[in-house]
Amino acid sequence: MLALATMALGVCRTHAQETHVIVVSGLGGEPVYQDLFRTQATALLDAARDRWGLSDGQLSWLAEDRSLAPDRIVARSTRENVQGRIGELAERIGTRDQVLIVLIGHGSESGGESKLNLPGPDLTASDLGSWLEAFPTQTVAVVNTSSASGGFLPALSRERRIVMTATRSARERNRTHFGSFFVNAFAGEGADTDKDERVSLLEAFSYARLEVERLYSRDNRLQTEHALLDDDGDGEGSMQPGLDAGDGRLASRFFLAAARPAVTVQAADDPELAALLEKKRSLEDAVAELRARKNEMDPRAYETDLEALLLELASTNRAIRERDERP
């Protein structure tokens, strides 16, 4: 009876949606960049596992030198190995699962093709785009934190695809800071703007973009990187997603946080909890829809409506936690 009730609610643990993360860190070139790329990769993977509940089996890290972390790096980050890891994952994950691919390193552009510098042949945007066709039903997010990464966006843009780049074009070739702040969004505090105890990709993008702006402003330097997000499949991207009716909706629903088994199973025998979970999902959808219509609304009305939704969402999350904590 419990299993049937759980399936009826669409929250069966066996078929629950899972998130899989592949981190690819490319050539450092200098010790300072090798250390930086290793720090970013390990911080993101640690946060995904220790804070957001992903298992080691859901996490993969490919890097230029396995000796940098032999117990964690699954393979050297060659073009062949990246392709193999993506193909292997595509064969075993569920049809409704999510995939997050994070590219860390130095980028470049030649002959109109954007690349990530890897040991051996570089990874091109068209390479990655063709490999991602192996995920026809899954939601896939690609976050390219490298310099000159803007050229990846039009090449990867598709339906059910989220693409973030640290730069708005391949011409922005200086060292980027977006990656460090993107990782901090999941590893630190401050990115959870709606206070639902999760960080969406949209929240992580917005947090990192604003922190990059603050960094350049604080140092009184000309900003040489302008991050973009595209998740409506038009291949254009936005620096402030959510201000139009397109970019930002899909990213606002993509979380690293795993479903909490205690709540999931308890909901099958607790109609009130099941109703709270459904209300939470509806409120999250309402917040995403409101943010997408921001530029169509009077600013004061938008702030009033958003505040009301966020307060109700916080109250619902609190009620869920209280029921989950009952013996």
C-alpha positions, -999 to +999 in steps of 0.1 A: +000+000+000+028+024+009+046+018-024+014+023-044+005+055-025+040+068-031+038+061-068+004+078-070+019+109-055+047+109-081+074+108-054+086+072-055+122+070-045+130+044-071+120+067-099+129+100-083+146+126-104+183+127-099+210+152-107+243+142-121+274+165-122+304+163-145+332+188-138+359+192-165+389+212-155+413+219-184+449+230-187+461+254-161+493+264-178+508+279-146+508+266-110+486+295-099+458+285-124+463+247-117+456+255-080+427+278-088+410+253-111+415+224-086+401+246-058+370+255-078+363+219-088+368+204-053+347+231-036+318+225-060+320+187-057+323+189-019+292+212-018+272+189-041+279+159-019+281+173+017+256+201+015+232+192-012+231+154-008+244+140-040+262+107-039+297+100-051+281+080-079+264+111-092+296+131-094+325+129-119+356+150-122+380+150-151+412+171-148+445+176-165+466+156-140+451+128-120+479+131-094+464+163-083+436+144-065+440+107-074+411+096-051+387+119-068+396+125-104+381+098-125+401+104-157+424+128-174+404+156-191+412+148-226+387+153-254+383+115-258+377+110-221+352+138-218+332+123-247+334+089-231+322+101-197+292+119-213+283+088-234+286+065-204+263+088-183+238+090-211+234+052-211+226+048-175+206+078-162+168+081-160+148+097-187+138+125-163+172+131-147+191+163-148+228+168-159+251+196-149+283+200-168+308+226-155+338+236-176+367+252-157+398+265-174+412+287-201+392+293-232+401+304-267+387+310-302+401+303-336+385+301-370+352+311-355+351+281-331+352+286-293+372+261-274+382+249-239+419+242-236+424+205-227+454+181-227+457+172-263+430+184-287+408+211-273+371+207-266+351+228-291+316+241-287+304+220-317+320+188-301+301+193-269+269+202-287+269+169-307+277+148-277+248+163-257+223+150-283+226+117-263+203+133-237+170+136-257+146+138-227+168+150-198+174+186-188+210+195-194+229+225-180+263+235-192+282+262-173+314+273-191+334+295-166+364+300-189+376+330-208+362+334-244+333+311-234+306+332-250+308+314-282+296+282-266+261+296-260+247+297-295+263+263-303+247+246-273+213+263-270+184+239-273+151+230-258+155+217-222+190+231-222+205+257-198+237+274-210+258+297-189+290+314-201+313+336-181+317+360-211+293+374-237+315+366-266+348+349-276+364+383-277+364+386-239+396+367-234+410+379-201+410+357-170+374+353-156+362+354-120+327+341-127+336+305-119+348+312-083+316+331-075+294+304-092+310+278-069+305+300-039+268+302-046+265+265-038+294+263-012+287+294+008+258+316+019+240+345+002+227+330-030+194+316-017+174+347-023+140+331-019+150+315+013+137+280+004+169+263+016+180+255-020+200+273-046+188+271-082+210+277-112+192+310-118+201+321-082+237+309-087+240+328-120+225+360-106+247+358-075+279+352-095+271+380-120+265+406-093+296+395-074+317+399-106+303+434-110+311+443-074+346+430-078+355+451-108+337+482-093+356+477-060+389+475-078+380+504-100+388+483-131+370+481-165+349+450-165+362+425-190+337+396-185+299+397-188+281+364-181+252+352-201+224+327-195+202+311-221+175+285-213+147+293-238+165+278-268+168+310-288+206+311-287+208+347-276+212+347-239+206+374-213+228+391-187+198+396-165+175+365-171+140+368-157+135+403-171+118+389-202+094+361-208+122+336-219+155+331-201+155+321-165+124+299-162+142+266-167+172+276-146+149+286-117+138+250-115+172+233-117+186+225-082+215+204-070+196+195-038+185+159-037+150+151-026+148+144+012+139+107+016+122+113+050+098+138+035+093+118+003+083+086+020+064+103+048+043+121+022+028+089+010+012+083+044+005+120+052-020+138+030-013+171+047+024+169+039+017+158+003-005+189+000+022+211+014+047+197-011+023+204-039+017+239-027+055+245-025+059+234-061+031+257-072+045+286-053+080+280-069+063+280-103+045+312-095+077+329-084+094+319-117+065+331-138+064+364-119+101+370-124+097+363-161+071+391-164+090+417-144+096+440-173+059+440-181+048+451-147+048+482-126+079+480-104+060+486-072+034+460-081+061+435-090+079+440-056+046+436-037+036+405-055+071+389-052+073+397-015+039+380-009+049+349-028+082+346-011+067+350+024+041+323+016+069+301+002+089+306+034+059+298+055+052+266+035+088+255+038+087+260+075+055+239+078+072+211+057+102+211+080+080+210+111+061+179+098+093+163+087+108+166+122+079+149+139+086+114+154 
